[in-house]
Amino acid sequence: MKYVRIPKERVGVLIGKDGETKKTIERVSQLHLEIDSGEGDVSFNEQEAKDPLIPLKVEDVVRAIGRGFSPEHALRLFAEDTELYIFDIYDYVGKTEDHLIRVKSRVIGREGKTKRVIEGLTGGILSIYGHTVAVIADFETMDIAKKAIDMLLSGSEHPTVYRYLEREMKKYHLSSRLHRE
């Protein structure tokens, strides 16, 4: 059995209206989910999977919903070239609430600008929830998104991060165009 714990307040989102999100995950994965609403524990039998990658994908989808992503965004993780990465802000600032709020605000940016810039340039999706910053992106751009978020969490100036993103995405687009030709 595989166990994943998510915040209790996210269990309803995982189950979905009339159980739709849970049913969708079960239909796509062909695995049955057991959800303990009181504890936030989710379990499934990974031995039942026909594909060895499916239990890992299910775990990522459940964790993504637990970290604040909408089910629609989390379900993207079933695609072969998409992955989830979660930063724990406490690793950067310790457990001081003031530092946590300040650093979360840096990643979000004024009126959400920084979050939008990272998402717009990398094609990824960010969720800032609790003491984490999570990103869903494809394999090619994940490293660029992770480095940009790490730079922000480590205290880099916003313009420095924006320049990094623009430079790396320009290189990425250039190399992907060369590979197609």
C-alpha positions in Angstrom: 0.0 0.0 0.0 1.1 3.5 -0.8 0.2 6.3 1.6 0.1 10.1 1.0 -1.0 12.6 3.6 -2.6 15.9 2.5 -3.9 18.8 4.6 -7.4 18.0 5.9 -8.9 21.1 4.4 -7.8 19.9 0.9 -9.6 16.5 1.2 -12.9 17.9 -0.1 -11.0 19.2 -3.2 -9.4 15.7 -3.8 -12.8 14.0 -3.6 -14.5 16.7 -5.7 -18.2 17.5 -6.2 -20.2 14.3 -6.0 -16.8 12.4 -5.9 -15.9 13.4 -9.5 -12.2 14.2 -8.9 -11.6 10.9 -7.0 -13.5 9.0 -9.7 -11.5 10.7 -12.5 -8.2 9.8 -10.8 -9.4 6.2 -10.3 -10.6 6.0 -13.9 -7.3 7.3 -15.4 -5.1 5.2 -13.1 -7.3 2.2 -12.7 -6.4 2.2 -9.0 -8.9 2.5 -6.1 -8.2 5.4 -3.6 -9.1 5.1 0.1 -9.4 8.5 1.6 -9.6 9.1 5.4 -11.2 12.6 5.6 -10.5 12.9 9.3 -6.8 12.5 9.0 -6.1 13.5 5.4 -4.6 10.1 4.6 -4.9 8.8 1.1 -3.9 5.2 0.3 -3.9 2.9 -2.7 -2.5 -0.5 -3.6 0.4 0.2 -6.0 0.5 -3.6 -6.8 -2.7 -3.2 -8.8 -1.1 -0.9 -11.3 -0.7 -2.2 -14.8 2.0 0.4 -15.5 4.8 0.9 -12.8 4.7 4.7 -13.4 1.0 5.0 -12.5 1.4 4.9 -8.7 4.0 7.6 -8.9 1.7 9.7 -11.1 -1.2 9.2 -8.7 1.0 10.1 -5.7 2.0 13.4 -7.5 -1.7 14.2 -8.4 -2.8 13.7 -4.8 0.2 15.7 -3.5 -0.5 18.5 -6.0 -4.1 18.8 -4.9 -2.9 18.8 -1.3 -0.5 21.6 -2.1 -3.2 23.9 -3.5 -3.5 23.0 -7.2 -7.0 22.7 -8.7 -7.9 19.2 -9.8 -7.7 20.3 -13.5 -4.1 21.4 -13.1 -3.1 18.4 -10.9 -4.5 16.0 -13.5 -2.0 17.3 -16.0 0.5 15.2 -14.1 -0.8 12.1 -15.8 0.9 13.3 -19.0 4.2 11.7 -19.6 6.3 14.8 -19.9 4.9 16.7 -16.8 6.2 16.7 -13.3 5.7 18.2 -9.8 8.3 19.8 -7.6 7.6 21.2 -4.1 9.8 23.7 -2.3 9.5 23.9 1.5 10.0 27.6 2.4 11.0 26.6 5.9 14.2 25.2 4.3 15.1 28.8 3.2 13.9 30.9 6.2 13.4 28.7 9.2 10.0 28.5 10.9 9.6 32.2 11.6 6.1 33.3 10.5 7.2 36.8 9.4 9.9 35.4 7.2 7.5 32.9 5.7 5.0 35.6 4.8 7.7 37.8 3.3 9.2 35.1 1.1 5.8 33.8 -0.1 5.0 37.5 -1.0 8.3 37.6 -3.0 7.3 34.6 -5.1 3.8 35.9 -5.7 5.0 39.5 -6.5 3.0 42.7 -6.4 -0.6 41.9 -7.6 0.7 38.4 -8.6 3.1 39.7 -11.2 6.1 37.5 -10.4 4.0 34.3 -10.3 2.4 35.3 -13.7 5.9 36.0 -15.2 7.2 32.6 -14.1 4.1 30.8 -15.4 4.0 32.8 -18.6 7.6 32.3 -19.6 7.9 28.6 -18.5 4.4 27.4 -19.3 4.4 26.0 -15.7 1.8 26.5 -13.0 2.6 27.6 -9.5 0.8 27.1 -6.2 1.9 28.9 -3.1 0.2 27.1 -0.2 1.0 26.9 3.5 4.8 26.8 3.8 5.4 25.5 0.3 5.8 26.7 -3.3 4.9 24.0 -5.8 5.3 23.9 -9.5 3.9 21.7 -12.2 5.8 22.0 -15.5 7.0 19.9 -18.4 10.4 18.2 -18.2 12.1 20.7 -20.5 11.2 23.9 -18.6 11.0 22.5 -15.0 14.7 23.2 -14.3 14.3 26.8 -15.4 11.2 27.3 -13.3 12.9 25.6 -10.3 16.0 27.8 -10.5 13.9 31.0 -10.8 11.9 30.0 -7.7 15.0 29.0 -5.8 16.6 32.4 -6.7 13.5 34.2 -5.3 13.4 32.1 -2.1 17.1 32.7 -1.7 16.7 36.5 -1.9 17.6 37.4 -5.5 16.2 40.6 -6.8 13.1 40.3 -9.0 14.7 42.0 -12.1 17.6 39.5 -11.8 15.2 36.6 -11.8 13.2 38.0 -14.7 16.4 38.4 -16.8 17.4 34.8 -15.9 14.0 33.5 -17.0 14.0 35.5 -20.3 17.6 34.4 -21.1 17.0 30.7 -20.4 13.7 30.5 -22.1 15.2 32.2 -25.2 18.0 29.5 -25.2 15.4 26.8 -24.7 13.2 28.0 -27.6 16.3 28.4 -29.8 17.6 24.9 -29.1 14.1 23.3 -29.5 13.7 25.1 -32.9 17.2 23.7 -34.0 16.1 20.2 -32.9 13.0 20.4 -35.1 14.9 21.5 -38.2 
